[in-house]
């Protein structure tokens, strides 16, 4: 297939989505398009979240001029409830995470800091009438110890936020050398600066967890897996006054260590390098597989190459599936049941391609997805088109996994 035509593997369209059929390939068997909300979402949030004790699903979407709040209780009819305008200027980079029913919003815009918005206010919000502008909300709190920030990471188990990629200096700003700028958000409306860790320089993105993996030395510790432009860097942040870098590991053909995610057992990780397809001879999307069972000596042991020629961006893992947002190639769902065996045992089981106008290695298409709704729905963005709400055909995916398992046993 062409890398950037809007197609779906194992997909079906409900009647509600018929008006979008001109965008969809006839072979629709693996993922269900529930709805499409047209909006320009250049800085789509890297993370979405179910709110209100997981009973009312919303998504947050970062845009160039602010943050949109979208109600998706009925995934066939998503409703934009309103926007929170940017704190300062426009930026195509904006990131949002949620903790205790509050959205924490950062941006690359100069002087933006971190906005805090109480999402419980959306309970009584109604979409604007047709023809009227959407509602404009105000922030509930603001954190001003940073100017620009590229990403925000929140560990919900500890109540700490990690602002990363802050670079602009000025009065009152603490950049932390572009690394981990740690904020106590246990009281969401009273965020408090805690400490810095910039010992390995600029951090583009990270995942911070209470570690429960096989390295018993660090069981129960708060560990950050940082993607630091040219390395995977592992940092123990348990004691905020004595932060320790456990390892700093480069890898072959590094161009830009961008982002990654742990398997649920904390034994492996998948890393995406955003620029290797641009600057190396291999144009197929490369997903780097890491053995992180020894936190002091992670090993890049294999690389999965997609059939598509596309740049990779954010990925997330839920159970035994990896959800990759790969620009022109859109959403790619990988079976990682046997990840420990290497790339030959990883396979794509579903996809939804959002960029019909580009078929080159370029920065068009999808930046991110969110696969953690209890309903099984997956939200994926298109930079140029807006928001797609999808329903993977998990029955077909499980059948493919079982088929692969049986074939392995026979051999």
Secondary structure as a PSIPRED ss2 file (coil, helix, strand):
# PSIPRED VFORMAT (PSIPRED V4.0)

   1 X C   1.000  0.000  0.000
   2 X C   1.000  0.000  0.000
   3 X C   1.000  0.000  0.000
   4 X C   1.000  0.000  0.000
   5 X C   1.000  0.000  0.000
   6 X C   1.000  0.000  0.000
   7 X C   1.000  0.000  0.000
   8 X E   0.000  0.000  1.000
   9 X E   0.000  0.000  1.000
  10 X C   1.000  0.000  0.000
  11 X C   1.000  0.000  0.000
  12 X C   1.000  0.000  0.000
  13 X E   0.000  0.000  1.000
  14 X C   1.000  0.000  0.000
  15 X H   0.000  1.000  0.000
  16 X H   0.000  1.000  0.000
  17 X H   0.000  1.000  0.000
  18 X H   0.000  1.000  0.000
  19 X H   0.000  1.000  0.000
  20 X H   0.000  1.000  0.000
  21 X H   0.000  1.000  0.000
  22 X H   0.000  1.000  0.000
  23 X H   0.000  1.000  0.000
  24 X C   1.000  0.000  0.000
  25 X C   1.000  0.000  0.000
  26 X C   1.000  0.000  0.000
  27 X C   1.000  0.000  0.000
  28 X C   1.000  0.000  0.000
  29 X C   1.000  0.000  0.000
  30 X C   1.000  0.000  0.000
  31 X E   0.000  0.000  1.000
  32 X E   0.000  0.000  1.000
  33 X E   0.000  0.000  1.000
  34 X E   0.000  0.000  1.000
  35 X E   0.000  0.000  1.000
  36 X E   0.000  0.000  1.000
  37 X E   0.000  0.000  1.000
  38 X E   0.000  0.000  1.000
  39 X C   1.000  0.000  0.000
  40 X C   1.000  0.000  0.000
  41 X C   1.000  0.000  0.000
  42 X C   1.000  0.000  0.000
  43 X C   1.000  0.000  0.000
  44 X C   1.000  0.000  0.000
  45 X C   1.000  0.000  0.000
  46 X C   1.000  0.000  0.000
  47 X C   1.000  0.000  0.000
  48 X C   1.000  0.000  0.000
  49 X E   0.000  0.000  1.000
  50 X E   0.000  0.000  1.000
  51 X E   0.000  0.000  1.000
  52 X C   1.000  0.000  0.000
  53 X C   1.000  0.000  0.000
  54 X C   1.000  0.000  0.000
  55 X C   1.000  0.000  0.000
  56 X E   0.000  0.000  1.000
  57 X E   0.000  0.000  1.000
  58 X E   0.000  0.000  1.000
  59 X E   0.000  0.000  1.000
  60 X E   0.000  0.000  1.000
  61 X E   0.000  0.000  1.000
  62 X E   0.000  0.000  1.000
  63 X E   0.000  0.000  1.000
  64 X C   1.000  0.000  0.000
  65 X C   1.000  0.000  0.000
  66 X E   0.000  0.000  1.000
  67 X E   0.000  0.000  1.000
  68 X E   0.000  0.000  1.000
  69 X E   0.000  0.000  1.000
  70 X E   0.000  0.000  1.000
  71 X E   0.000  0.000  1.000
  72 X C   1.000  0.000  0.000
  73 X C   1.000  0.000  0.000
  74 X C   1.000  0.000  0.000
  75 X C   1.000  0.000  0.000
  76 X C   1.000  0.000  0.000
  77 X C   1.000  0.000  0.000
  78 X C   1.000  0.000  0.000
  79 X E   0.000  0.000  1.000
  80 X E   0.000  0.000  1.000
  81 X E   0.000  0.000  1.000
  82 X E   0.000  0.000  1.000
  83 X E   0.000  0.000  1.000
  84 X E   0.000  0.000  1.000
  85 X E   0.000  0.000  1.000
  86 X C   1.000  0.000  0.000
  87 X C   1.000  0.000  0.000
  88 X C   1.000  0.000  0.000
  89 X C   1.000  0.000  0.000
  90 X C   1.000  0.000  0.000
  91 X C   1.000  0.000  0.000
  92 X C   1.000  0.000  0.000
  93 X C   1.000  0.000  0.000
  94 X E   0.000  0.000  1.000
  95 X E   0.000  0.000  1.000
  96 X E   0.000  0.000  1.000
  97 X E   0.000  0.000  1.000
  98 X E   0.000  0.000  1.000
  99 X E   0.000  0.000  1.000
 100 X C   1.000  0.000  0.000
 101 X C   1.000  0.000  0.000
 102 X E   0.000  0.000  1.000
 103 X E   0.000  0.000  1.000
 104 X E   0.000  0.000  1.000
 105 X E   0.000  0.000  1.000
 106 X E   0.000  0.000  1.000
 107 X E   0.000  0.000  1.000
 108 X C   1.000  0.000  0.000
 109 X C   1.000  0.000  0.000
 110 X C   1.000  0.000  0.000
 111 X C   1.000  0.000  0.000
 112 X C   1.000  0.000  0.000
 113 X C   1.000  0.000  0.000
 114 X E   0.000  0.000  1.000
 115 X E   0.000  0.000  1.000
 116 X E   0.000  0.000  1.000
 117 X E   0.000  0.000  1.000
 118 X E   0.000  0.000  1.000
 119 X H   0.000  1.000  0.000
 120 X H   0.000  1.000  0.000
 121 X H   0.000  1.000  0.000
 122 X H   0.000  1.000  0.000
 123 X H   0.000  1.000  0.000
 124 X H   0.000  1.000  0.000
 125 X C   1.000  0.000  0.000
 126 X C   1.000  0.000  0.000
 127 X C   1.000  0.000  0.000
 128 X C   1.000  0.000  0.000
 129 X C   1.000  0.000  0.000
 130 X C   1.000  0.000  0.000
 131 X C   1.000  0.000  0.000
 132 X C   1.000  0.000  0.000
 133 X C   1.000  0.000  0.000
 134 X C   1.000  0.000  0.000
 135 X E   0.000  0.000  1.000
 136 X E   0.000  0.000  1.000
 137 X E   0.000  0.000  1.000
 138 X C   1.000  0.000  0.000
 139 X C   1.000  0.000  0.000
 140 X C   1.000  0.000  0.000
 141 X E   0.000  0.000  1.000
 142 X E   0.000  0.000  1.000
 143 X E   0.000  0.000  1.000
 144 X C   1.000  0.000  0.000
 145 X C   1.000  0.000  0.000
 146 X C   1.000  0.000  0.000
 147 X C   1.000  0.000  0.000
 148 X C   1.000  0.000  0.000
 149 X C   1.000  0.000  0.000
 150 X C   1.000  0.000  0.000
 151 X E   0.000  0.000  1.000
 152 X E   0.000  0.000  1.000
 153 X E   0.000  0.000  1.000
 154 X E   0.000  0.000  1.000
 155 X E   0.000  0.000  1.000
 156 X C   1.000  0.000  0.000
 157 X C   1.000  0.000  0.000
 158 X C   1.000  0.000  0.000
 159 X C   1.000  0.000  0.000
 160 X E   0.000  0.000  1.000
 161 X E   0.000  0.000  1.000
 162 X E   0.000  0.000  1.000
 163 X E   0.000  0.000  1.000
 164 X E   0.000  0.000  1.000
 165 X C   1.000  0.000  0.000
 166 X C   1.000  0.000  0.000
 167 X C   1.000  0.000  0.000
 168 X C   1.000  0.000  0.000
 169 X C   1.000  0.000  0.000
 170 X C   1.000  0.000  0.000
 171 X C   1.000  0.000  0.000
 172 X C   1.000  0.000  0.000
 173 X C   1.000  0.000  0.000
 174 X C   1.000  0.000  0.000
 175 X C   1.000  0.000  0.000
 176 X H   0.000  1.000  0.000
 177 X H   0.000  1.000  0.000
 178 X H   0.000  1.000  0.000
 179 X C   1.000  0.000  0.000
 180 X E   0.000  0.000  1.000
 181 X E   0.000  0.000  1.000
 182 X E   0.000  0.000  1.000
 183 X E   0.000  0.000  1.000
 184 X E   0.000  0.000  1.000
 185 X C   1.000  0.000  0.000
 186 X C   1.000  0.000  0.000
 187 X C   1.000  0.000  0.000
 188 X C   1.000  0.000  0.000
 189 X C   1.000  0.000  0.000
 190 X C   1.000  0.000  0.000
 191 X C   1.000  0.000  0.000
 192 X E   0.000  0.000  1.000
 193 X E   0.000  0.000  1.000
 194 X E   0.000  0.000  1.000
 195 X E   0.000  0.000  1.000
 196 X E   0.000  0.000  1.000
 197 X E   0.000  0.000  1.000
 198 X C   1.000  0.000  0.000
 199 X C   1.000  0.000  0.000
 200 X C   1.000  0.000  0.000
 201 X C   1.000  0.000  0.000
 202 X C   1.000  0.000  0.000
 203 X C   1.000  0.000  0.000
 204 X C   1.000  0.000  0.000
 205 X E   0.000  0.000  1.000
 206 X E   0.000  0.000  1.000
 207 X E   0.000  0.000  1.000
 208 X E   0.000  0.000  1.000
 209 X E   0.000  0.000  1.000
 210 X E   0.000  0.000  1.000
 211 X C   1.000  0.000  0.000
 212 X C   1.000  0.000  0.000
 213 X C   1.000  0.000  0.000
 214 X C   1.000  0.000  0.000
 215 X C   1.000  0.000  0.000
 216 X H   0.000  1.000  0.000
 217 X H   0.000  1.000  0.000
 218 X H   0.000  1.000  0.000
 219 X C   1.000  0.000  0.000
 220 X C   1.000  0.000  0.000
 221 X C   1.000  0.000  0.000
 222 X E   0.000  0.000  1.000
 223 X E   0.000  0.000  1.000
 224 X E   0.000  0.000  1.000
 225 X E   0.000  0.000  1.000
 226 X E   0.000  0.000  1.000
 227 X E   0.000  0.000  1.000
 228 X C   1.000  0.000  0.000
 229 X E   0.000  0.000  1.000
 230 X C   1.000  0.000  0.000
 231 X C   1.000  0.000  0.000
 232 X E   0.000  0.000  1.000
 233 X E   0.000  0.000  1.000
 234 X E   0.000  0.000  1.000
 235 X E   0.000  0.000  1.000
 236 X E   0.000  0.000  1.000
 237 X C   1.000  0.000  0.000
 238 X C   1.000  0.000  0.000
 239 X C   1.000  0.000  0.000
 240 X C   1.000  0.000  0.000
 241 X C   1.000  0.000  0.000
 242 X C   1.000  0.000  0.000
 243 X C   1.000  0.000  0.000
 244 X E   0.000  0.000  1.000
 245 X E   0.000  0.000  1.000
 246 X E   0.000  0.000  1.000
 247 X E   0.000  0.000  1.000
 248 X E   0.000  0.000  1.000
 249 X E   0.000  0.000  1.000
 250 X C   1.000  0.000  0.000
 251 X C   1.000  0.000  0.000
 252 X C   1.000  0.000  0.000
 253 X C   1.000  0.000  0.000
 254 X C   1.000  0.000  0.000
 255 X C   1.000  0.000  0.000
 256 X C   1.000  0.000  0.000
 257 X E   0.000  0.000  1.000
 258 X E   0.000  0.000  1.000
 259 X E   0.000  0.000  1.000
 260 X E   0.000  0.000  1.000
 261 X E   0.000  0.000  1.000
 262 X E   0.000  0.000  1.000
 263 X C   1.000  0.000  0.000
 264 X C   1.000  0.000  0.000
 265 X C   1.000  0.000  0.000
 266 X C   1.000  0.000  0.000
 267 X C   1.000  0.000  0.000
 268 X E   0.000  0.000  1.000
 269 X E   0.000  0.000  1.000
 270 X E   0.000  0.000  1.000
 271 X E   0.000  0.000  1.000
 272 X E   0.000  0.000  1.000
 273 X E   0.000  0.000  1.000
 274 X C   1.000  0.000  0.000
 275 X C   1.000  0.000  0.000
 276 X H   0.000  1.000  0.000
 277 X H   0.000  1.000  0.000
 278 X H   0.000  1.000  0.000
 279 X H   0.000  1.000  0.000
 280 X C   1.000  0.000  0.000
 281 X C   1.000  0.000  0.000
 282 X C   1.000  0.000  0.000
 283 X C   1.000  0.000  0.000
 284 X E   0.000  0.000  1.000
 285 X E   0.000  0.000  1.000
 286 X E   0.000  0.000  1.000
 287 X E   0.000  0.000  1.000
 288 X E   0.000  0.000  1.000
 289 X E   0.000  0.000  1.000
 290 X E   0.000  0.000  1.000
 291 X E   0.000  0.000  1.000
 292 X C   1.000  0.000  0.000
 293 X C   1.000  0.000  0.000
 294 X C   1.000  0.000  0.000
 295 X C   1.000  0.000  0.000
 296 X C   1.000  0.000  0.000
 297 X C   1.000  0.000  0.000
 298 X C   1.000  0.000  0.000
 299 X E   0.000  0.000  1.000
 300 X E   0.000  0.000  1.000
 301 X E   0.000  0.000  1.000
 302 X E   0.000  0.000  1.000
 303 X E   0.000  0.000  1.000
 304 X E   0.000  0.000  1.000
 305 X E   0.000  0.000  1.000
 306 X E   0.000  0.000  1.000
 307 X E   0.000  0.000  1.000
 308 X E   0.000  0.000  1.000
 309 X E   0.000  0.000  1.000
 310 X C   1.000  0.000  0.000
 311 X C   1.000  0.000  0.000
 312 X C   1.000  0.000  0.000
 313 X C   1.000  0.000  0.000
 314 X C   1.000  0.000  0.000
 315 X E   0.000  0.000  1.000
 316 X E   0.000  0.000  1.000
 317 X E   0.000  0.000  1.000
 318 X E   0.000  0.000  1.000
 319 X C   1.000  0.000  0.000
 320 X C   1.000  0.000  0.000
 321 X E   0.000  0.000  1.000
 322 X E   0.000  0.000  1.000
 323 X E   0.000  0.000  1.000
 324 X E   0.000  0.000  1.000
 325 X E   0.000  0.000  1.000
 326 X C   1.000  0.000  0.000
 327 X E   0.000  0.000  1.000
 328 X C   1.000  0.000  0.000
 329 X C   1.000  0.000  0.000
 330 X C   1.000  0.000  0.000
 331 X E   0.000  0.000  1.000
 332 X E   0.000  0.000  1.000
 333 X E   0.000  0.000  1.000
 334 X E   0.000  0.000  1.000
 335 X E   0.000  0.000  1.000
 336 X C   1.000  0.000  0.000
 337 X C   1.000  0.000  0.000
 338 X C   1.000  0.000  0.000
 339 X H   0.000  1.000  0.000
 340 X H   0.000  1.000  0.000
 341 X H   0.000  1.000  0.000
 342 X C   1.000  0.000  0.000
 343 X H   0.000  1.000  0.000
 344 X H   0.000  1.000  0.000
 345 X H   0.000  1.000  0.000
 346 X C   1.000  0.000  0.000
 347 X E   0.000  0.000  1.000
 348 X E   0.000  0.000  1.000
 349 X E   0.000  0.000  1.000
 350 X E   0.000  0.000  1.000
 351 X E   0.000  0.000  1.000
 352 X E   0.000  0.000  1.000
 353 X C   1.000  0.000  0.000
 354 X C   1.000  0.000  0.000
 355 X C   1.000  0.000  0.000
 356 X C   1.000  0.000  0.000
 357 X C   1.000  0.000  0.000
 358 X C   1.000  0.000  0.000
 359 X C   1.000  0.000  0.000
 360 X C   1.000  0.000  0.000
 361 X C   1.000  0.000  0.000
 362 X C   1.000  0.000  0.000
 363 X C   1.000  0.000  0.000
 364 X C   1.000  0.000  0.000
 365 X C   1.000  0.000  0.000
 366 X E   0.000  0.000  1.000
 367 X C   1.000  0.000  0.000
 368 X C   1.000  0.000  0.000
 369 X E   0.000  0.000  1.000
 370 X E   0.000  0.000  1.000
 371 X C   1.000  0.000  0.000
 372 X C   1.000  0.000  0.000
 373 X C   1.000  0.000  0.000
 374 X C   1.000  0.000  0.000
 375 X C   1.000  0.000  0.000
 376 X C   1.000  0.000  0.000
 377 X E   0.000  0.000  1.000
 378 X E   0.000  0.000  1.000
 379 X E   0.000  0.000  1.000
 380 X E   0.000  0.000  1.000
 381 X E   0.000  0.000  1.000
 382 X E   0.000  0.000  1.000
 383 X C   1.000  0.000  0.000
 384 X C   1.000  0.000  0.000
 385 X C   1.000  0.000  0.000
 386 X E   0.000  0.000  1.000
 387 X E   0.000  0.000  1.000
 388 X E   0.000  0.000  1.000
 389 X E   0.000  0.000  1.000
 390 X E   0.000  0.000  1.000
 391 X E   0.000  0.000  1.000
 392 X E   0.000  0.000  1.000
 393 X C   1.000  0.000  0.000
 394 X H   0.000  1.000  0.000
 395 X H   0.000  1.000  0.000
 396 X H   0.000  1.000  0.000
 397 X H   0.000  1.000  0.000
 398 X H   0.000  1.000  0.000
 399 X H   0.000  1.000  0.000
 400 X H   0.000  1.000  0.000
 401 X H   0.000  1.000  0.000
 402 X H   0.000  1.000  0.000
 403 X H   0.000  1.000  0.000
 404 X H   0.000  1.000  0.000
 405 X H   0.000  1.000  0.000
 406 X H   0.000  1.000  0.000
 407 X H   0.000  1.000  0.000
 408 X H   0.000  1.000  0.000
 409 X H   0.000  1.000  0.000
 410 X H   0.000  1.000  0.000
 411 X C   1.000  0.000  0.000
